[in-house]
Each structure stands twice: as structure tokens, then as C-alpha cells.
Amino acid sequence: MCKTFSRSVPLVLVVLAAGSARADEQLVYRTPRGVEFTVTADGLASIRFGGRELAKGSWSAFNAEHWFKDCGSGKVKAGKVQDKTVRVLGAARARVRHVHEDVVCTAEYAFAGEDVTIDARIENNHPDEPIEAVGFRGLTFTFARPPQGLMYVQHISYFRAHGVGLCHPGHWARIGGSWAADESIGVGTTPRRTGLAGTLTLWDYAGWGANQRAKLPSRRLLYFAIGQVPPRGARTVSFGLRVSPNRDWKHLLGPYREHFRKTFGPVRYKADHRWIATDYLNHSQRAIGPGNPYGFHGGHRRIDTPAGAKKFCDAMIPGLKAANGQGAIVWGQGGDERRGGMYRPDFDVLPPEVEANWPAIAKAFGDAGLKLGVTARPRHMCVRKTWTRDRIININPDDPGHRAMIWTRFKTMVDKGCTLFYLDSFGSSFEDVKLMRFLRARLGPDVLTYCEHQCDAIFPYSGGYSECTLDASDPKRKGAYRIWSGLANWEVYRWLTPGAQLASRLYQVKGKPGPDTEPADRFFMRHRVTPLVFVNAYKARLGDLKRYGAEYLDARGLWKPRED
């Protein structure tokens, strides 16, 4: 007969003596809100709530190298479980041991409140080959309807084509936790004790038929941990679940926020949410000629001439002062390079004429109490492709020489008076997070940076940059704004990292906005987004920038408390 041990909360706790490992025991744990977990020799085998089974199956490890492009040899065998036992360690703890061909997984299940944490020790008994990615699977959730939430999902072929770069932190899995819910119950997941390593949680469709997928109420949970388990070695992989009738995403992601803050920490820069002026100085290769050797736009953008540099200051500074802006960021400060590369990785190398005019520009901004900024490209460097053209390649953030090179470029521009940086082609990869940690430690808190791409792990070290579209093309509908970084993502980022900053410019207006369309700068500030304003739009927006800046910001440039 199967022996069952249970804990019912808030009923009197039953203290159990630890017994020997067996294959027929089970632990049943009931949360204070009535969710019932069952752990057997298969692992986490069942979750029940409100008289129905929410999840059933198992939870076991496997060698996940075959899921990802160029990830390991696949020679370590961890397929079907050959032997399994469970040992109940107390009213809220159990240990499950699975033996595979080359791998032994010993998983400790610990319950507290609405949460279960699973610490799985993976032993690789192969004499020669490591495991580069460990996966866990076996549990299928069936909701009352197709669930809603933050659930990353994609076919295995996608990962086989693109590799571990899709894992968190990265451009595809931008948030490391997940949540799913129906009308009565919610599930939150979190990686745990990862350090700076990649993870991925998937909610796989129960069926991949073209007419099924998101219409089905069932999802198969998978978890991946990137990182080596050496031959004859071991590694512990930790994962957590919260199951609750409280379906608010903040409640379900509560354990993830705790993990996130332990792993990545608080914001390390002093955000300033006052609006920022922007301008694009470089024109194109076509503009390069005897009278314009660096391919600049004309007028105030010709900072390679003394007259143009003065016009630049005259175009920027009065509007910034009039409407309480913080400063300006320019794109293409070196013009348009003949060798290509558009916004160059060697962003600190200025043409001699620009170099000569730069001190006057920096002094004018400094005297006005304004910040000056430029475009950088920290993850890349230029190498020769042909005699006349360059190619762009990635640097290695783990290479001390590469880190020193890129820091020298930033320091050069900081010494020239720059305290704002737009970080082009940067911010959403695991490597970018590592590099930004290094850069932030050297830049200090007073130099602000804005990454073109974002994941949650970048925001403790850098602000983000986005663009926005206003769609007013349908006269029957009210004009709608869309932040390309995603307002839902931004809400999660701010919740995870209080004090984080996102700046955005209005990139495109489709159609003709009606009189009831919300002003762009009110939309930005209402959503805690710093407006980036193209110099050509100054005259039309200065009044709104001043008005809404006074409404939403305090004297330090920080957001006032929300009334809602």
C-alpha cells in the first residue's frame, strides 16, 4: 500500500520522522489557500485546486543540449528514468532521486506558504563529456480556459536554429520569470540561485496544430538552465513555483522579483526623467564631398565648422532651458564614415575639425547647466573587410583587453564633457548585461546611458531607449500610441527595478490626429517614459513639455507619486 504524508495549513502540523527512500511514498502539501501539491517518486506529480486537477505528470531532468544550436556534444545520456525513489523528509519536504544512463538527479522539494522550490543536484557520471544545458519537463497544466499571462513559447526548431542566445537575459526572453492564469487560479515561475547564467522557462503548447496552439487550455511546462556540468562533476539547478488563487501578476511574480534583486541588484544610476533633445548630425555617404568631407547634414548640424558649432548650440540650448530639459544626445557626432559602419564603435574618434570645435560646444552646454551626450556602440568594433570598407564584429565582454578598450572610449568622451550616451545595437543579450555591469561600475551613477534594446536585467545598470508610433489612420477610432519596447514590459521592468529609466521619441504619426488625441508628451509622462524630442519638433512641443514636466516631475527630475 502507498504511504501518504500530508501537511494541511493552517491545521496542526504533523511532524514526520525521516524514513528510507522508497518508490511508493508520497508527500501531499496543502497551502493556506487550498492548493494541494503531491510529490511522488515521479517528482511533482499533481497540483489540485477547487476540486479539479490543475497539473499532473512528473518533473524530471534531461540533457537539453539538443534543444539549442551548437550546444554541447549530446553524448551524455539522460533519457528515460531507470530507477526512481522518494523520501519524505518532513511535513513540507521531500527528496526524489532519478537515475538515468549517465546522470543522477536528486531533487529536494521544499514547500512554504504558496510556494515550492526545487533544488535539483545533477551528477554527470560521463567520464569525458560535460553537459552544457540541463532541462526539466513532465508537468502539464490544464486551465479552465486558454491561460493568459507572460508565457514564452516557440517550437523546438526555433531554438535549434538560433541557440542559447534566446534564453534569459536576452532579446527573446526579456523577463526571466513567467505567469499563467485563468479565472480562478494563477501560476508563477522563477529561476533561483542562477548567478549570472542563462535560463529559459517555456509554456509549450499541448498541440502544435495550426488550429490548436493558443486555443487549447493545456500547456506543458519546461525549464532550462544553461551552464556546464563537468564530466564526473555536479551542479545544482534551482527552480520555483507559486500557485495561488490571487492571480495578480505582481503576486505571482513575487518570488521572481526577490530572485531578480538578489541576482542583479538595485539601480546603479541616478535617473533624470526630464526631457532630452535629440538630433541626427550625419547625413549619408552621398553627402560626402569637397565642401562636406564628413557627410554631415547642413546648417546647425555642421559641427565640423565653427559657425555650425555655434548654430548647434543656438538651436539646442534656448529650448532646453525654456522647457526644463536636461540636455541633448546627438547621433553621428563624427559624421558619416567613408568606411561604413553608420554609428561607429570607435565613437570617440572625431574628425580633427569636430575635435577642435567640441570644447566650445561642451562649454556652452556646461555653462547653461545642461548635459551633452553622444551615440556609442559598446558591444562592437571595426575591422577591415576590404581596402575601402570596414565590417562590424562583436567584442568579448569576458576579455579584459576588450573591456579596457571600450572603457577607454567612454572615458575619452566623458573627459570631453559627455554625461549622456545612447547605446546603439545594445542592451538585450546576456553578453550585453555582463558588459554593462562592467561599464556602470566605472561610469558611476551620474553618467546616464540609454540602451537601444532591453531585457529586465539591463535596467539596474542602464536606462532604455525606445521609439513610439501614433496610429491615427482610422478617423472612426481615437489615435493610439505604441511604445515599441512594450508598455506591459516596461511596467514589469519598473516593478522589478524601481528607479529605472526608459526614454522614447515619437518616431512616426500615421494619419491625422483628431482634437481629442492625447498630446504625445502627456502620454509619455503618464506612463513614466522620458520624452526624447527631435530638434525639428521643438516649437510645436515646448509648451507641452513645460506643462506636463511641471505636472509629473519634481524639482530633481524624478516622477511625482501617482494619484492613481
C-alpha positions as CSV (number, residue, x, y, z in Angstrom):
1,M,0.0,0.0,0.0
2,C,1.2,3.5,-0.8
3,K,2.2,5.6,2.2
4,T,0.9,9.2,2.1
5,F,2.3,12.1,4.2
6,S,0.4,15.4,4.2
7,R,0.6,18.8,5.6
8,S,-2.6,20.9,5.8
9,V,-2.2,24.6,6.6
10,P,-3.3,26.3,8.8
11,L,-4.2,23.0,10.5
12,V,-1.9,21.5,13.2
13,L,1.4,20.4,11.6
14,V,2.3,16.7,11.6
15,V,6.0,16.1,12.4
16,L,7.3,13.2,10.5
17,A,10.4,11.1,11.1
18,A,12.6,10.8,8.0
19,G,12.4,7.3,6.6
20,S,14.4,5.4,4.0
21,A,13.9,6.2,0.3
22,R,11.1,4.3,-1.4
23,A,9.3,4.3,-4.7
24,D,5.7,4.1,-3.2
25,E,5.6,7.0,-0.7
26,Q,4.2,10.4,-1.4
27,L,4.0,13.8,0.2
28,V,0.8,15.9,0.0
29,Y,1.2,19.5,0.9
30,R,-1.8,21.9,1.2
31,T,-1.3,25.7,1.1
32,P,-3.1,28.1,3.3
33,R,-5.4,28.9,0.3
34,G,-6.3,25.3,-0.5
35,V,-3.9,24.4,-3.3
36,E,-2.7,20.8,-3.0
37,F,0.7,19.6,-4.2
38,T,1.6,16.0,-4.5
39,V,5.2,14.7,-4.7
40,T,5.8,11.1,-5.6
41,A,8.8,9.2,-7.0
42,D,8.0,10.8,-10.3
43,G,8.6,14.2,-8.8
44,L,6.0,16.9,-8.6
45,A,3.1,14.7,-9.9
46,S,0.0,16.7,-9.2
47,I,-1.4,20.1,-8.3
48,R,-5.1,20.4,-7.4
49,F,-7.3,23.3,-6.6
50,G,-11.1,23.8,-6.1
51,G,-11.9,20.2,-6.8
52,R,-10.0,19.9,-10.1
53,E,-6.5,18.8,-11.1
54,L,-4.6,21.8,-12.4
55,A,-1.5,20.0,-13.3
56,K,-0.3,16.4,-13.5
57,G,2.5,14.3,-14.7
58,S,6.1,14.4,-13.4
59,W,9.2,16.5,-13.1
60,S,12.5,15.1,-14.3
61,A,15.8,16.3,-15.7
62,F,17.2,15.7,-19.2
63,N,20.2,16.7,-21.3
64,A,18.8,19.7,-23.1
65,E,21.8,20.2,-25.5
66,H,19.7,19.0,-28.5
67,W,17.3,21.9,-27.9
68,F,19.9,24.6,-28.8
69,K,22.1,25.3,-31.8
70,D,25.8,24.5,-31.2
71,C,25.3,23.5,-27.6
72,G,27.4,20.5,-26.4
73,S,28.1,17.1,-27.9
74,G,24.9,15.4,-26.9
75,K,26.9,12.4,-25.8
76,V,25.8,12.4,-22.1
77,K,22.8,10.2,-21.9
78,A,19.9,11.4,-19.6
79,G,16.8,10.0,-21.3
80,K,14.4,7.6,-19.7
81,V,14.4,7.3,-15.9
82,Q,15.8,3.9,-15.0
83,D,15.3,4.0,-11.2
84,K,13.3,6.4,-9.0
85,T,12.7,6.8,-5.3
86,V,11.1,9.3,-3.0
87,R,12.0,10.1,0.6
88,V,9.7,12.2,2.8
89,L,11.8,14.4,5.0
90,G,9.1,16.2,6.9
91,A,5.7,17.8,6.6
92,A,6.9,20.1,3.9
93,R,10.0,18.5,2.4
94,A,10.7,15.5,0.1
95,R,13.7,14.2,-1.8
96,V,13.3,12.5,-5.2
97,R,16.1,10.6,-6.8
98,H,16.1,9.7,-10.5
99,V,18.8,7.6,-12.1
100,H,19.4,7.9,-15.9
101,E,22.1,6.3,-18.0
102,D,24.9,8.8,-17.3
103,V,23.1,11.2,-15.0
104,V,21.7,11.1,-11.5
105,C,19.3,13.9,-10.4
106,T,18.5,14.3,-6.7
107,A,15.7,16.9,-6.2
108,E,14.8,18.5,-2.9
109,Y,11.2,19.8,-2.8
110,A,10.6,22.4,-0.1
111,F,7.2,24.0,0.5
112,A,6.4,27.2,2.3
113,G,3.1,29.1,2.1
114,E,2.1,29.1,-1.6
115,D,5.5,28.3,-2.9
116,V,7.5,25.2,-3.8
117,T,11.2,25.4,-4.5
118,I,13.0,22.6,-6.3
119,D,16.8,22.2,-5.8
120,A,18.0,19.6,-8.3
121,R,21.6,18.3,-7.9
122,I,22.7,17.0,-11.3
123,E,25.5,14.5,-11.3
124,N,27.2,13.8,-14.6
125,N,28.9,10.4,-14.5
126,H,30.2,10.5,-18.0
127,P,34.0,10.2,-17.9
128,D,34.8,12.7,-20.7
129,E,31.9,14.8,-21.8
130,P,30.2,17.8,-20.0
131,I,26.6,18.8,-20.1
132,E,26.1,22.3,-21.4
133,A,22.4,22.7,-20.8
134,V,20.1,20.9,-18.4
135,G,16.3,20.8,-18.9
136,F,13.3,19.8,-16.8
137,R,9.9,18.6,-18.0
138,G,6.9,16.4,-17.4
139,L,4.2,18.6,-15.9
140,T,1.2,19.5,-17.9
141,F,-1.1,22.3,-16.7
142,T,-4.8,22.3,-17.8
143,F,-6.6,25.6,-17.1
144,A,-10.3,26.2,-17.2
145,R,-9.7,28.1,-20.5
146,P,-6.7,29.1,-22.6
147,P,-4.5,30.9,-20.0
148,Q,-3.4,34.5,-20.1
149,G,-0.1,35.8,-18.8
150,L,3.6,36.0,-19.6
151,M,4.3,32.6,-21.2
152,Y,7.2,32.3,-23.6
153,V,6.5,29.6,-26.2
154,Q,8.2,28.6,-29.5
155,H,8.8,25.4,-31.4
156,I,11.9,23.5,-30.7
157,S,13.1,24.1,-34.3
158,Y,13.4,27.8,-33.5
159,F,15.9,27.2,-30.7
160,R,17.8,24.7,-32.8
161,A,18.2,27.4,-35.4
162,H,19.2,30.2,-33.1
163,G,20.8,28.8,-30.0
164,V,21.1,29.7,-26.3
165,G,21.1,33.4,-27.1
166,L,17.3,33.1,-27.0
167,C,17.5,32.4,-23.2
168,H,17.1,35.0,-20.5
169,P,18.6,37.5,-20.2
170,G,18.2,38.2,-23.9
171,H,16.2,39.7,-26.7
172,W,13.7,36.9,-26.9
173,A,13.1,36.0,-23.2
174,R,13.3,39.5,-21.9
175,I,11.9,38.7,-18.4
176,G,13.2,35.7,-16.5
177,G,10.0,34.8,-14.6
178,S,6.6,33.8,-16.0
179,W,3.0,33.6,-15.1
180,A,-0.2,32.0,-16.4
181,A,-3.8,32.2,-15.1
182,D,-7.4,31.5,-15.7
183,E,-10.5,32.8,-13.8
184,S,-9.7,31.0,-10.6
185,I,-6.0,30.1,-10.3
186,G,-2.6,31.5,-11.2
187,V,0.9,30.1,-11.6
188,G,4.1,32.0,-11.3
189,T,7.6,30.6,-12.0
190,T,11.1,31.8,-11.2
191,P,14.6,30.6,-11.7
192,R,16.6,30.5,-8.5
193,R,20.2,30.8,-7.4
194,T,21.4,31.2,-11.0
195,G,24.2,33.7,-10.6
196,L,24.9,35.4,-14.0
197,A,23.8,32.5,-16.1
198,G,21.2,31.9,-18.8
199,T,17.8,30.3,-18.1
200,L,14.5,29.8,-20.0
201,T,11.0,28.9,-19.0
202,L,8.6,27.7,-21.7
203,W,4.9,27.1,-21.6
204,D,4.8,24.7,-24.6
205,Y,1.5,24.2,-26.4
206,A,-0.2,20.9,-25.8
207,G,-0.7,20.7,-29.5
208,W,1.1,22.4,-32.4
209,G,-1.7,22.0,-35.0
210,A,-2.4,25.2,-36.9
211,N,-5.9,25.4,-35.4
212,Q,-4.9,24.4,-31.9
213,R,-2.0,26.1,-30.2
214,A,-3.2,29.1,-28.2
215,K,-6.8,27.8,-28.3
216,L,-6.0,24.8,-26.1
217,P,-6.3,25.2,-22.3
218,S,-3.3,22.9,-21.6
219,R,0.3,23.9,-21.5
220,R,3.4,21.8,-20.9
221,L,6.0,23.5,-18.6
222,L,9.7,23.3,-19.4
223,Y,12.7,24.9,-17.7
224,F,16.2,25.1,-19.0
225,A,19.4,26.1,-17.2
226,I,22.4,27.0,-19.3
227,G,25.8,26.2,-17.8
228,Q,28.2,23.3,-17.7
229,V,28.0,20.2,-15.6
230,P,31.6,18.9,-16.0
231,P,32.4,15.2,-16.5
232,R,32.5,13.4,-13.2
233,G,31.1,16.5,-11.7
234,A,27.9,18.0,-10.4
235,R,25.8,21.2,-10.4
236,T,22.6,22.2,-8.5
237,V,19.8,23.8,-10.6
238,S,17.0,25.6,-8.7
239,F,13.5,26.5,-9.8
240,G,10.4,27.8,-8.0
241,L,6.6,27.7,-8.5
242,R,3.9,29.8,-6.8
243,V,0.3,28.6,-7.3
244,S,-2.4,30.9,-5.9
245,P,-6.0,32.0,-6.3
246,N,-4.6,35.5,-6.2
247,R,-4.0,35.9,-9.9
248,D,-2.4,39.4,-9.8
249,W,0.8,39.2,-11.8
250,K,2.7,41.0,-9.2
251,H,1.8,38.4,-6.6
252,L,2.6,35.5,-8.9
253,L,6.0,37.1,-9.8
254,G,6.8,38.0,-6.2
255,P,9.4,35.2,-5.9
256,Y,11.0,36.2,-9.2
257,R,11.4,39.8,-8.0
258,E,13.1,38.5,-4.9
259,H,15.5,36.4,-7.1
260,F,16.0,39.3,-9.6
261,R,17.0,41.7,-6.9
262,K,19.4,39.2,-5.3
263,T,21.0,38.5,-8.7
264,F,21.1,41.9,-10.4
265,G,20.6,44.3,-7.6
266,P,19.2,47.8,-7.5
267,V,19.5,50.7,-10.0
268,R,23.1,52.0,-10.0
269,Y,22.5,55.3,-11.8
270,K,20.7,58.5,-10.8
271,A,17.8,58.7,-13.2
272,D,16.7,62.1,-14.5
273,H,13.4,62.0,-16.3
274,R,13.4,65.5,-17.7
275,W,13.0,65.5,-21.5
276,I,16.1,65.2,-23.7
277,A,16.7,66.9,-27.1
278,T,18.0,64.7,-30.0
279,D,19.4,65.4,-33.4
280,Y,20.9,63.4,-36.2
281,L,24.1,65.0,-37.5
282,N,25.4,62.6,-40.1
283,H,23.6,62.6,-43.5
284,S,24.9,59.8,-45.7
285,Q,27.7,58.7,-48.0
286,R,26.1,60.6,-50.8
287,A,26.6,63.9,-48.9
288,I,30.4,63.5,-48.7
289,G,32.2,65.9,-51.0
290,P,34.9,68.6,-51.1
291,G,32.6,71.1,-49.3
292,N,31.3,68.5,-46.8
293,P,34.2,65.9,-46.2
294,Y,32.4,64.1,-43.4
295,G,28.9,63.8,-44.7
296,F,27.1,66.0,-42.2
297,H,23.6,67.4,-42.6
298,G,23.7,71.2,-43.3
299,G,23.1,74.2,-41.1
300,H,23.4,73.7,-37.3
301,R,24.5,70.1,-37.9
302,R,27.8,71.1,-39.5
303,I,29.7,70.9,-36.2
304,D,32.9,70.5,-38.2
305,T,32.8,74.3,-38.8
306,P,33.0,77.0,-36.1
307,A,29.8,78.7,-37.5
308,G,27.9,75.4,-37.5
309,A,29.0,74.5,-33.9
310,K,27.7,77.9,-32.7
311,K,24.4,77.4,-34.6
312,F,24.1,73.9,-33.0
313,C,24.3,75.5,-29.5
314,D,21.9,78.2,-30.5
315,A,19.4,75.6,-31.9
316,M,19.5,73.4,-28.8
317,I,20.2,75.4,-25.7
318,P,17.4,78.0,-25.6
319,G,14.6,75.4,-26.0
320,L,16.1,73.1,-23.4
321,K,16.3,76.0,-20.9
322,A,12.8,77.3,-21.7
323,A,11.1,74.0,-21.0
324,N,13.3,72.5,-18.3
325,G,15.1,69.9,-20.4
326,Q,18.1,68.1,-19.1
327,G,20.3,68.1,-22.2
328,A,20.8,66.7,-25.7
329,I,22.1,63.5,-27.3
330,V,23.4,63.5,-30.9
331,W,23.7,60.7,-33.4
332,G,26.6,60.7,-35.8
333,Q,28.9,63.1,-34.0
334,G,31.7,62.1,-36.3
335,G,29.7,62.5,-39.5
336,D,29.3,59.6,-42.0
337,E,32.4,57.5,-42.1
338,R,33.6,56.6,-45.6
339,R,34.5,53.1,-44.5
340,G,30.9,52.5,-43.4
341,G,29.5,51.4,-40.1
342,M,26.9,54.2,-39.7
343,Y,27.0,54.7,-35.9
344,R,30.6,53.7,-35.3
345,P,32.0,51.5,-32.5
346,D,35.0,53.9,-32.5
347,F,32.6,56.7,-31.3
348,D,35.3,58.6,-29.5
349,V,37.4,59.2,-32.7
350,L,36.2,62.6,-34.0
351,P,37.3,64.4,-37.2
352,P,40.0,67.0,-36.5
353,E,37.6,69.9,-37.2
354,V,35.0,68.4,-34.9
355,E,37.7,67.8,-32.3
356,A,38.6,71.5,-32.5
357,N,35.0,72.7,-32.1
358,W,34.0,70.3,-29.4
359,P,35.3,72.2,-26.4
360,A,33.2,75.2,-27.3
361,I,30.1,73.1,-27.6
362,A,30.8,71.4,-24.3
363,K,31.5,74.7,-22.5
364,A,28.2,76.2,-23.8
365,F,26.2,73.3,-22.5
366,G,28.0,73.3,-19.2
367,D,27.6,77.0,-18.7
368,A,23.9,76.6,-19.3
369,G,23.6,73.7,-16.8
370,L,22.8,71.2,-19.4
371,K,24.1,67.7,-20.2
372,L,25.7,66.8,-23.5
373,G,25.5,63.3,-25.0
374,V,26.6,61.2,-28.0
375,T,25.9,57.9,-29.6
376,A,28.1,54.9,-28.6
377,R,28.2,51.3,-29.8
378,P,29.8,49.4,-26.9
379,R,29.5,45.8,-28.0
380,H,31.2,46.2,-31.3
381,M,34.5,47.0,-33.0
382,C,35.5,47.7,-36.6
383,V,37.9,45.6,-38.6
384,R,38.8,45.8,-42.3
385,K,36.6,44.0,-44.7
386,T,38.1,45.4,-47.9
387,W,40.7,48.1,-48.7
388,T,37.9,50.7,-48.5
389,R,35.2,49.2,-46.2
390,D,35.0,48.0,-42.6
391,R,33.0,45.3,-41.1
392,I,31.5,45.2,-37.6
393,I,32.2,42.3,-35.2
394,N,31.3,41.6,-31.5
395,I,33.7,42.1,-28.7
396,N,34.0,39.6,-25.9
397,P,32.8,41.1,-22.6
398,D,34.8,38.4,-20.8
399,D,38.1,39.5,-22.4
400,P,39.9,42.1,-20.1
401,G,41.6,43.6,-23.2
402,H,38.3,44.2,-24.9
403,R,36.7,45.7,-21.8
404,A,39.7,48.0,-21.3
405,M,39.4,49.1,-25.0
406,I,35.7,50.0,-24.7
407,W,36.1,51.7,-21.4
408,T,38.9,53.9,-22.8
409,R,36.5,55.1,-25.5
410,F,33.8,56.0,-22.9
411,K,36.4,57.8,-20.7
412,T,37.6,59.8,-23.6
413,M,34.1,61.2,-24.2
414,V,33.4,61.7,-20.6
415,D,36.6,63.7,-20.4
416,K,35.2,65.8,-23.3
417,G,32.1,66.7,-21.2
418,C,29.7,63.9,-22.2
419,T,27.4,62.6,-19.4
420,L,24.6,61.1,-21.7
421,F,25.1,58.2,-24.0
422,Y,22.8,56.4,-26.4
423,L,24.0,52.8,-26.7
424,D,23.3,51.7,-30.3
425,S,22.6,48.0,-31.1
426,F,23.0,47.1,-27.4
427,G,21.2,46.0,-24.3
428,S,19.2,42.8,-24.9
429,S,21.8,40.0,-24.8
430,F,23.4,38.0,-22.0
431,E,26.8,39.4,-23.1
432,D,25.5,43.0,-23.1
433,V,24.4,42.6,-19.5
434,K,27.8,41.5,-18.4
435,L,29.5,44.3,-20.3
436,M,27.1,46.9,-18.9
437,R,27.8,45.8,-15.4
438,F,31.5,46.5,-16.0
439,L,30.8,49.8,-17.7
440,R,28.4,51.0,-15.0
441,A,30.9,50.3,-12.3
442,R,33.4,52.7,-14.0
443,L,31.0,55.3,-15.2
444,G,29.5,55.8,-11.8
445,P,25.9,56.9,-11.1
446,D,25.9,60.3,-12.7
447,V,26.5,59.3,-16.3
448,L,23.3,58.2,-17.9
449,T,23.0,55.6,-20.7
450,Y,20.1,54.5,-22.8
451,C,20.2,51.1,-24.5
452,E,18.5,50.6,-27.9
453,H,17.3,47.2,-26.8
454,Q,16.3,46.0,-23.4
455,C,15.7,43.0,-21.2
456,D,14.9,43.2,-17.5
457,A,18.5,42.5,-16.4
458,I,19.9,45.6,-18.2
459,F,17.8,48.1,-16.2
460,P,19.8,48.0,-13.0
461,Y,22.8,49.2,-15.0
462,S,21.4,51.3,-17.8
463,G,18.2,53.1,-18.9
464,G,16.5,52.1,-22.1
465,Y,15.7,53.8,-25.4
466,S,12.6,53.2,-27.4
467,E,10.5,54.6,-30.2
468,C,6.8,55.3,-30.4
469,T,4.1,55.3,-33.1
470,L,0.9,57.2,-33.1
471,D,-1.7,55.5,-35.2
472,A,-4.5,57.9,-36.2
473,S,-5.2,56.5,-39.6
474,D,-8.7,55.4,-38.8
475,P,-11.0,58.5,-38.3
476,K,-13.5,56.4,-36.5
477,R,-11.1,55.5,-33.7
478,K,-9.2,57.5,-31.3
479,G,-5.5,57.8,-32.0
480,A,-3.4,55.1,-30.2
481,Y,0.2,55.3,-29.2
482,R,2.5,52.2,-29.2
483,I,5.8,52.1,-27.4
484,W,8.0,49.7,-29.3
485,S,9.6,48.3,-26.1
486,G,6.1,47.4,-24.9
487,L,4.3,49.2,-22.2
488,A,3.5,45.9,-20.4
489,N,7.2,45.0,-20.4
490,W,8.0,48.5,-19.1
491,E,5.6,48.1,-16.2
492,V,7.3,44.8,-15.2
493,Y,10.8,46.4,-15.6
494,R,9.9,49.3,-13.3
495,W,8.3,47.0,-10.7
496,L,11.5,44.8,-10.7
497,T,13.9,47.8,-10.7
498,P,12.4,50.9,-9.0
499,G,14.2,54.0,-10.3
500,A,14.8,52.5,-13.8
501,Q,14.5,54.8,-16.8
502,L,13.1,54.5,-20.3
503,A,13.3,57.3,-22.9
504,S,11.4,57.3,-26.2
505,R,10.9,59.5,-29.2
506,L,7.8,59.9,-31.3
507,Y,9.1,58.2,-34.4
508,Q,6.0,58.2,-36.7
509,V,2.5,59.6,-36.8
510,K,0.1,57.6,-39.1
511,G,-2.9,59.7,-40.3
512,K,-4.1,62.9,-38.9
513,P,-4.6,63.1,-35.1
514,G,-8.0,64.5,-34.1
515,P,-8.5,67.2,-31.5
516,D,-9.2,64.6,-28.7
517,T,-5.9,62.8,-29.3
518,E,-3.7,62.8,-26.1
519,P,-0.6,65.0,-26.5
520,A,2.5,62.9,-27.0
521,D,4.3,64.3,-24.1
522,R,1.4,63.7,-21.7
523,F,1.2,60.1,-22.9
524,F,4.9,59.6,-22.3
525,M,5.0,61.1,-18.8
526,R,1.8,59.5,-17.8
527,H,3.5,56.1,-18.5
528,R,6.7,57.2,-16.8
529,V,8.6,57.5,-20.0
530,T,11.2,60.3,-20.6
531,P,10.4,62.2,-23.9
532,L,13.2,62.4,-26.5
533,V,12.4,65.3,-28.7
534,F,13.8,65.8,-32.2
535,V,15.1,69.4,-32.6
536,N,12.7,70.0,-35.5
537,A,9.7,69.4,-33.2
538,Y,10.8,71.9,-30.6
539,K,8.5,74.7,-31.4
540,A,5.3,72.6,-31.5
541,R,6.1,70.8,-28.2
542,L,7.8,73.2,-25.9
543,G,4.6,74.3,-24.3
544,D,3.5,70.7,-23.6
545,L,7.0,69.7,-22.4
546,K,7.0,72.5,-19.9
547,R,3.3,72.0,-18.8
548,Y,3.5,68.2,-18.3
549,G,7.0,68.3,-16.9
550,A,5.7,70.5,-14.1
551,E,2.7,68.2,-13.6
552,Y,4.6,64.9,-13.5
553,L,8.1,65.7,-12.3
554,D,9.6,67.2,-9.1
555,A,12.5,69.7,-8.9
556,R,15.0,66.8,-9.0
557,G,13.7,65.5,-12.3
558,L,12.0,62.5,-10.5
559,W,8.5,61.3,-11.0
560,K,5.9,62.6,-8.6
561,P,3.8,59.9,-6.8
562,R,0.9,58.7,-8.9
563,E,-2.5,59.8,-7.8
564,D,-4.0,56.5,-9.1
